[in-house]
Amino acid sequence: MTKVIPTTTAPDVVKDARQLYRLYRDAANRPSKVDNLDRLWEVLDSIRNEGGRDYSIAEIGRRLESIGGPKTQSMRNAQGAYFREIITAYANAVNGSTRYIAASKSRVEQALDLVSDPSVRATLRMAIEEGRRLKIVNDNLHAAFKNLHVGVSLSTTSEEAGIKQNSPGQQLPQRFRAALAKGIDETRLAQQGLVVEADGSICNEVGDRLFPPSFVTAILAVLIPGIPGGGC
């Protein structure tokens, strides 16, 4: 008598995400949307197969763009909601993170990992982020005050009265101008999970506003003399 050896099938841990992917794929009315969904699933599988945990919009957007998929910004918009839904379902299934994960953790991050209480850890993290934000504001103000000329007398001679005043951006040293430009570079911000909104503010992936409206616009006005004051 031949002995039958039972076979077992490994559970599909990404079953829910796969169902979402197939649902949106079947409902797609454009070939390009089908292609983009296929590329998204390919990227999700590749991160999992590599043993990665970074399923942030920034990381997935970077990978998608490299294979001809949609840009990172398009996945942050309202039209990209179905992309984010699939990504979240997939990341939750494999214990991944939808937030940006740095290549190497700092000592602060390593210390936070030792805090077992999620609420305490979250509170500490928010305090640290607020401290970082205030440091950036303080550094920017410090740099700006260094370039203020307080107490300079005004000349009454006709020759000096006719001198055209330089714009604030022209008075800044090149290294300060480069630092400002780097600070609002959208590609660099996206790598950190940040995005420049239409009103000139800077927000993180969950919509928290880190810099106020017109922040980026104001910097552009300094870097590019003559730029309109409103809009981004």
C-alpha positions in Angstrom: 0.0 0.0 0.0 1.4 3.4 -1.0 1.7 5.8 1.8 0.3 9.2 1.0 2.3 12.1 2.5 0.1 15.1 3.2 1.3 18.4 1.8 1.0 21.7 3.5 0.6 25.0 1.8 2.2 28.1 3.4 -0.4 30.7 4.4 -0.6 33.8 2.2 0.4 36.4 4.8 -0.3 39.2 2.3 -3.8 37.8 1.4 -5.7 41.0 2.3 -3.2 43.2 0.4 -3.3 40.9 -2.6 -7.2 41.0 -2.6 -7.0 44.8 -2.7 -4.5 44.8 -5.5 -6.6 42.5 -7.6 -9.8 44.4 -6.8 -8.3 47.7 -8.0 -6.6 46.0 -10.9 -9.8 44.4 -12.1 -11.6 47.8 -11.8 -8.9 49.7 -13.7 -10.2 51.3 -16.9 -6.8 52.3 -18.3 -3.9 50.1 -19.3 -1.5 52.6 -17.6 -3.3 52.1 -14.3 -3.0 48.4 -14.6 0.7 48.7 -15.3 1.3 51.0 -12.4 -0.5 48.6 -10.0 1.6 45.7 -11.3 4.8 47.8 -10.8 3.6 48.6 -7.2 3.1 44.9 -6.4 6.5 44.1 -7.9 8.1 46.8 -5.7 6.3 45.5 -2.5 7.4 42.0 -3.2 11.0 43.0 -3.8 11.2 44.9 -0.5 9.8 41.8 1.3 12.2 39.4 -0.5 15.2 41.6 0.4 14.1 41.4 4.1 13.4 45.2 4.2 10.9 46.9 6.4 10.8 50.4 4.8 7.4 50.6 3.0 7.3 54.4 3.2 5.9 56.5 0.3 9.4 57.9 -0.1 11.1 54.5 -0.5 8.3 53.0 -2.7 8.1 56.1 -4.8 11.9 56.1 -5.4 11.7 52.4 -6.5 8.7 52.9 -8.7 10.2 55.9 -10.5 13.3 53.8 -11.3 11.1 51.2 -13.2 8.9 53.7 -15.0 6.1 53.9 -12.4 4.3 57.0 -11.0 6.2 59.7 -9.2 6.2 59.9 -5.4 4.1 63.1 -5.3 1.3 61.4 -7.3 1.0 58.7 -4.6 0.6 61.4 -1.9 -2.3 63.1 -3.8 -6.0 62.2 -3.4 -5.8 60.2 -6.7 -3.1 57.9 -5.1 -5.3 56.8 -2.2 -5.7 53.3 -3.6 -1.9 53.0 -3.8 -1.5 54.0 -0.1 -4.3 51.6 0.9 -2.5 48.6 -0.8 0.9 49.7 0.7 -0.5 50.0 4.2 -2.2 46.6 4.0 1.0 44.9 2.7 3.2 46.6 5.3 0.9 45.6 8.2 0.9 42.0 7.0 4.7 41.7 7.0 5.3 43.9 10.1 6.8 46.6 7.9 6.8 50.4 8.5 5.0 52.9 6.3 7.2 55.6 7.8 10.6 56.5 6.4 13.4 54.3 8.0 16.8 55.8 8.1 19.7 53.6 6.8 21.3 53.5 10.2 19.6 54.3 13.5 21.0 57.1 15.6 21.7 56.7 19.3 18.5 58.4 20.1 16.5 56.0 17.9 18.3 53.0 19.6 17.4 54.4 23.0 13.8 54.8 22.0 13.7 51.2 20.9 14.4 50.2 24.5 11.2 51.9 25.7 8.6 49.2 25.8 5.5 51.4 26.4 4.3 52.6 23.0 2.5 55.7 24.4 5.7 56.7 26.3 7.8 56.1 23.3 5.5 58.1 21.1 5.5 61.0 23.6 9.3 61.0 23.7 9.5 60.9 20.0 7.2 63.9 19.6 9.2 65.9 22.1 12.4 65.0 20.2 10.9 66.0 16.9 9.7 69.3 18.4 13.2 69.9 19.7 14.7 69.3 16.3 12.2 71.6 14.7 13.0 74.4 17.2 16.7 73.9 16.6 16.2 74.4 12.9 14.2 77.6 13.5 16.8 78.8 15.9 19.7 78.1 13.5 17.9 79.9 10.7 17.2 82.9 12.9 20.8 83.0 14.1 22.0 83.0 10.5 19.6 85.7 9.6 20.6 88.0 12.5 24.2 87.6 11.7 23.5 89.4 8.4 21.5 92.3 9.8 23.4 95.6 9.8 22.1 97.4 12.8 22.9 101.1 13.4 24.3 101.8 9.9 24.0 105.6 9.2 22.3 106.7 6.0 24.4 108.9 3.7 22.8 112.2 2.6 25.1 112.7 -0.4 23.3 112.5 -3.8 25.8 110.0 -5.0 25.1 107.5 -2.3 21.4 108.2 -2.3 21.3 107.0 -5.9 22.8 103.5 -5.0 20.3 100.8 -5.6 19.7 98.6 -2.5 20.5 95.0 -2.9 17.8 92.4 -2.2 18.0 90.3 1.0 18.9 87.3 -1.1 21.8 89.1 -2.8 23.2 90.1 0.6 23.4 86.5 1.8 26.7 84.6 1.5 26.6 81.9 -1.1 26.9 79.1 1.5 23.7 80.4 3.2 21.9 80.5 -0.2 23.0 77.0 -0.9 21.8 75.9 2.6 18.4 77.4 2.0 18.0 75.8 -1.4 19.0 72.4 0.0 16.6 72.8 2.8 13.6 73.1 0.5 14.7 70.7 -2.2 11.6 68.5 -2.8 13.5 65.4 -3.8 15.6 65.6 -0.6 12.5 66.3 1.5 10.7 63.3 0.0 13.6 61.0 1.0 12.8 62.1 4.6 9.1 61.5 4.2 8.3 65.2 3.8 6.4 67.1 1.1 6.0 70.7 0.0 2.3 71.6 -0.1 0.7 74.0 -2.6 0.4 76.7 0.1 4.2 76.6 0.7 4.1 74.7 3.9 6.0 71.5 4.6 4.2 68.4 6.0 5.1 64.9 6.9 3.5 61.7 5.5 0.6 61.8 7.9 -0.3 65.4 7.2 1.3 67.0 10.2 2.4 70.6 9.3 6.1 71.1 10.3 6.6 74.5 8.6 3.8 77.1 8.1 2.1 78.2 4.9 4.3 80.4 2.6 7.5 79.0 4.3 8.9 77.7 1.1 7.6 80.6 -0.9 9.4 83.0 1.5 12.7 81.2 1.0 12.2 81.2 -2.8 11.6 85.0 -2.6 15.0 85.4 -1.0 16.8 83.1 -3.4 15.1 84.4 -6.5 14.6 88.2 -6.4 11.3 89.3 -8.0 9.4 86.1 -7.4 5.7 86.8 -6.5 5.0 86.6 -2.7 2.0 84.4 -2.9 1.7 80.8 -4.0 4.2 78.0 -4.2 
